């Protein structure tokens, strides 16, 4: 893609250049020596085979991955670990389908570099149910209240819903709607999602 030029014919900052620079800076502590030199000095040709060594704790299991500097957490989960519950919807952080928890906080994994999650605790929809197969109260509540139709957004909805309760934003319906507004459902199951959160919060808080 050609760079956009302003009136003085100077390169402006494009989204691609910005993300590339951000990714490179975040990844410096995990790079090999040759890759780090290439980022520090643009005149040094980077080694296309150089990968980051990233350690992620996902659903209680440790994973050591060799990743490209630009790899998002979502792509690491889906393509490198095989956890495909988190969905790639808009890929711009606008729909919430990719929501996971990082150190207990809901996070848009499509906008999060895998390198920035190095050494942190990640929970995905696959990690909510107990080891004996019993569903998390929020998962069960979504089933009981028919809080989904096509199901594509449901993993992200559930992860955000768990965060909604844990972070104290489920006091009333209006508060729930406000907190959950970043998760879009094209099937418009919103009333049922609110009902599911109201059901689950009793068990989660009890």
N, C-alpha and C positions, 0 to 999 in steps of 0.2 A: 504494500500500500504506500503511495507517495506521501511525503510529509506535506502538511498544509503550510503555506507561506503567508505571512502577513504583508502589509503594505511595503515594508522595508526589505522584503524578500529574505527575512530571517526565519529559520525553522521555528514554528510554534510548538507548544507541548501538546502532543496528541495523547489520546487515552492509552494507546499501545506503548508509546515511549515512557509514559508515566508509570504504568504497571510494570514494565520491564525494569525500570530503575528502582522501583520500590522492592520488587522481588529480589533483585541482585543485592541490595543493601541488607535486606532481612536475612538473606542466606549466607552472608559472609562468614559468620562464625562456624558454619557447618561445611564450608567448601574445602576441597583439597587445595594445595598450594598453587597449582597452575591455574585453576579456575578463579581463585581469589585474585591472583595477579592480573588476570584478564579483565576482571571487573574494575580493579583499581586503576589500570592503565589501558584505555581503549585501544592503544596501538598494539597491544599484545593480543594476538589471535587466540580466542578461547578454544579449548579442547572440546569438540562436540560430544565426546564420550564422558566428560567429567560430570559426575552426579553428586548430589548432596547425600550425606548420611544423616537420615532423620529417624529419631526414635519416638514412637507414638504409643501411648497406653490407651488402647481402645477396648471398651467394655471389659476392663479388667485384665486384658492380655497385652503383653508387650510386643511391639512390631518394630523391626529395624528395616528401613526401606532405603533404597538408592533412588533418588528422585531428581528429575530436572528442576532447576531453580524456579521455574514458572509454575510448577504443579500446585494446583489448589488442593485444599483439604478434601473437598468433595471428590475430585478426581483420584486422589490418593486412596480414599475409602472405597470408591467404586471399582477402580481399575487395578489397584495394586493390592488391596486387602480382600476384595471380593464381597464387601458389604454394600449391597445395592439398594437397601431400604431408603437411604437418603436420595431424593430425586433431583435431577437437573431439570428445572423448569425454565425460568427466564435466563438464568446464568448471569444476571445483573443485580442480584440481591433485592429484587422487587416482589417476588411471589412467596418466599418463605418455604418452598418445598424442600430445600436443602438443609433445613434447620437441624442442628445437633447441639449438644452441650459440651462446652470446653471449660474445664475447671468449674463445672456446675452452672455456667452461664450460657443461655441460649446464644447460638452463634450461626451466622449465615456461612456455611462452609464453602459456597461458591465464590465468596469474596475473601476468604481466608487462605493465605499461603500455607501449605503444609509445613514449610520451614518455621513459620511463626508458632506452630503448635508443638514444636520439638520439646519433648520432656513433659508435656502437659497431659492431663487426664481427659479423655474424650469418651462421650457416651452417645451412642446412636440408637435408633429405634430397635435394633436387634438386641440391645443390651437391657431393655426395660423389663422384660419378663423375667421371673425368677428362674433359677437353674432347674427347678422341677417342672417347668413349663407353665406355671400359673401366670396369667396375664397381670400386668400392672393395672391398678385400679382405673387409670385413665384409658388404657386400651379397652378394658371391659366396658367402661362407661360409653365409649364411642360405639361399641357394638350394641349395647342396650338401648341407646338413644338414636340409632341409625344415623350417626353423625357423619356419614360419607355416602357418596354414590359411586363415582368412578374409582375413587381411592388413590388417585395419583398424588394429591396434596396431603393425604392423611398422615404419613410419617412425620412430615414437618409440622402439621397441625398438632399432633399429639405431643411432640417434643416441646413446642411452644406452650401448649396447654399445661404440661407438667411444670414448666418454668413459671407460668402464670400463677399457679397455686403456691409453689415454693417461695416465690418472691413477694407474696402477699398482695397480689393484684386481683384476687377473685372474691372480693367482698360483696359485689353486686353485679348485676347483668351489665350495667353500663361500663364498669371498670373492666370486666372481662372483654367486652367488645373492643374497648380502646386498646388493651394490651395485645389482643389477638389481631388487630387491624393490619399487621404486616404479613399475615398469612392469608393468601387468596384461595378461594374455592370457586372454581368456575361452575360447579354444579349448584352453588348457592345453598349449601347445607348449614348456613350460619346459625339459625335458631337452634338446631339440634346440637351443634358444637357447643353453644353456650349451656344447653341443658346437660350435656355430658360433663362439662367442667364443674357445674354445680353438683352433680352426683359424685364425681370423683373426689372433690375437695374434702368432703366429709370423712372419707376413709383415709385420705392422705394426711389430713390435719389431726385425725384421731389417733 
